[in-house]
Amino acid sequence: MIREHVSGNDVSLPAPDPARAYAHPVLRITDARTGEPTDATPARRGLTRVEAHVPRPDTTGLRVLLVADVLVRALEISGTPVWTVLTGTEGREELRARATALGIRPFEDERDSGSGLGEAQVLRVCAPEAGTETVDGAKGATEDDDAANGLRVEVAPADAESEVADDVERASALRLALLACPRREPLRLDEAALTDAEDTLRRWRGAVATWATRPSGPIPDPVRQQLRAAWEDDLDVPAVLAVLRKVETSGTVPDGARFETYAYADRLLGLELTRDIGRETPS
């Protein structure tokens, strides 16, 4: 089942801890090699390569590529230019088809040109079993290899029942179900989890369509700070979803501000939360 990251019925929106909200003005990611949080962009606005290492087009591979997609979105929101690369994949056409259904934007095939475009940082997203591989798939990375390969972002394995993994009609719900679990925790998706995600997505899209008809209002500063603090803190997507759940049921955030909040967060999540605006019967 999808994990719930909001405790009890607390729907209040207290001001975030300033130390947490402003301690890191840029995205910080835990490097799997060292276990230490590291700036994802050491050179402000310097070109960053996000490399998704996906050996197979299974659910784990799809999860790795999805995390890479959200990482790219977070970097772009902060104004960082990004070059995306896909490496190590068998069944690449199958993976690309599944990724497109999930709203994952295309990644380029790997090149044979070493560091490529002179990027300032390399973020390599991979599953733990790929942790000792170099970019070309060889085993036994050395410290020199680590320095050359940049920062490593690990994603735990994921599995799904076949009817869940292959349900193209509910691909957006699968995206939400994959995002709802912390990326370093193993994940097993079943029909109940997909149905839960589908219900949440339908409710949020319907609510956003309704809020869009109300007078517009700015995102409250505490809410914006909580959203940014969440995804800038090791790309904590479940915490972003928790903020949206609070906003959904808050009695203090006007509908117009709820709309702006969900539209802003969806730049990161890629769930098409504004899709049903203008439809007679939101789905």
N, C-alpha and C positions, 0 to 999 in steps of 0.2 A: 504494500500500500504506500501511497505518497506520504511522506513524513510531514507532520504539522509542526511548524516552527513558531507558532504563536502560542504562548502559554495562557491557559484559562480563557476568560472572556475579556481580557484587557484590550480595550480598543482606544485607549487614550494615546495621545501623541505628544509625550513630553519632549522638551528640547533635548537634543542629543548632547552627549558629553563633548564639550569643545575639544578636549584633548584627542578624542577619537575622530571627531569630524574634520579636524584641521591638521592633525599630526602629519599626514602624508598628502600633500597637494596633488600627487600623481599616484597612479595605480602601482601597488606593491604586490608582488607575487612571491610565494614561498618557493625557493629553489629546491627541488627534490634532491639535489646532490648534497646540499649543506643543511637543509632544514631551516634556513634563515630567510626572512622576508627581504626582498631585493626590489629596488626600483625597476619597473618594467621598461622605463624609458630614461636611461641615464643621461642622454643628451636631449634637451627639450626640443621637441618637434623633429628630432633626427629620425631618419628612416628606420623603421623596425620591421624585421622579417619574422612573421609568425609561420612556423613550419609544423604542420600536422603529420605525425608519423603514424600511418594506419596500415598495419601489415595485412589485414583481412577486412572484407566488407561485412563484418558481423555487427552485433549490437554494441560490442565494446568499441569497435572501430568507428561506428556512427557516433557514439558518445564522445570519443576523442575529437572527432571533427566538429561536433556541436560546441564543445568547450572552446575549441580554437576559434570558431565563428563568433561566439560571445566575447572572447578576448579581443578579437579584432574590432568589434563594435565598441567596446569600452575604450580602446585606444583611439579610435576615430572620434568619439565624443569629446575626448580631451584635446583633439586637434593634432594627433600624431599621425604622420603618413605611414602606411602599412603596406608591405609586400607579402602576399600570402602564397605559400608553397605546400603542395601535397607530396609526400614521399612514402616509399616502401609498400605500395598497395598492390595486392593481387585482386583481381576482379574489379578493376577501377571503374569500369562502366556501370557495374551494379551499384557500387558505392555512390557514384555521382548521381544516379537516378534516385536512390534513397535519400541522399542529402538534399536534392532539389525539392523533394516532397516535403521535407522538414523545414524548408525555408533557409537552408544553409547556402550562403553565397559561394560561387565557384572559387576554388583554389587552383593556382597554376600547377602544372606538373613540375617536378624538380628539374633543375638544370645541372649541367656538368661544368659550371663556371665558378666553382668555389664559392666565395662570399658574394658573388653576384653583383649587386648594385651599390656596394660600399655602405651597407646598412650600419647604423650605430649600435644596434642591439639585435640579438637573435633569441627568440622565444620558441623553444621546441616542445610541443605538446605531444605526449605519448602515454601509453599504458605502462604500468610497472614492469611487465615482462619485457618491454623494449628498453628498459633503463640502462642496460649495459651495452647497447648497440650504438655504433657510430652512425653518422648520417647515411652512409652507404650500406648499412646493415651488418657490418663486421662486428664481432664480439670483442669484449675486453677493452672498454674505453679507458684511457689513461688520464692523468690530470691535465696534460696538454690538450687532449681531445676535449675535455670538459671546458677548458677556456675557449677553445675554438668554436665549440657548439653552442655556447651561450647558456642562457638560463633554461632549466628543464621544468616543465609543468606536467605533473603526473596526474593521470585520470584513472580511477579504479575500474576494474572490469564490470561490465553490465551484461545481463542476460534477459531475455524476454521470451514468453511463450510465442510459438510460431504465429498464431493468429493475431497476436498483438504486434509483433515486429513487422508483419506483412500487411497490416491494415492501412492501406494508402489513404482511404477515406477519412481516417482519424489521425493523420500524420501530425497535425498541430497539437493534438492532445498528447501524442507520444513525445513531442518536443517539450511540452510542459512537464510531463512526468519525468523525463530525463533531467531537466533543469532543477526539479524540486528537491533532489537529493544532493547533499554535498559531494563534490566531484571526487574526493579521495575516499569515499565510502562505497564499497561494492553494492550493486543494485540488481534486484531481480524484479522485473515487471510482469504482472499478470493482468487478467481481464479486469479485475476490481480496480487496480491502480489506474488503468487506462480510462475506465468509466469515471472514476473520481476526477481525473484531470479533464476529461471531456465536459463534465458537469461544471467544473470551475471555469473553464474557458467559455462555455456558453453563457454562464451567468455574468462574467466580466464583460464580454462583448455586448451583451444586452444592456448592462448598466452603463457602459461607455456611450452607447448609442443614445440612451436617455439623457445622460449628463450633457451630451453635446448640444441638446436643445435648450439648455439653461444658460443664463448669462455667464460669460466667461469670467474666470478669476485666476489670479496667479497661484502658482504652487506655493503653499506655506513654506517659509524658510526652514523650519525644523524638519519638514517632510523631505525637502530637497536635500538637506544635509544628511539625513538618515539614508536616503537612497545612494548618494555619492559615497558616504562613509562605508556602506555595505559593499559596493562593487569595487571600490578602491582598496578595500581590505581583503586581499587575496581572492578577488573576484567571487565574493560570497553571494551567489545568486539566490540561494534559499532565503537569505536575509532580505534581499530586495523583494521577494515574493511576500515575506512577512509584513513588510511595510505596506504593500498594496492591500493586504488583508485588513490591516488596521484602518487604512484610509477608507476602504469599502464600508466599514461599519461605524466609522467615527461620526459622532453627532456634532462635531465642531468644524468639519471641513465642508465648505459649500460645494454644491454639485459641479459648478463650473471649474472649481479648483481640483475636484476629483478627476474630471476629464483631463485637464492639463497634466496632472500627476501620472495618470495611466499612459497617456500618449508619450510623455517624456520617458518613463521607464521602459516602454516598448521599443524605444530606440536600442536598448540593450538586449531585451528579451526576444524580440523578433516573433511575437505571438499574434500579430495582426489584430491587436485589441480594438482598433478603430474600424475594423472591416465592415461592421454592420450599421455604421452611421448612414442614415437615409433610407434604410430598408424598412418596409412596413412591419415585418415580423422578424426581429433579430433572432439569429440562430446561435 
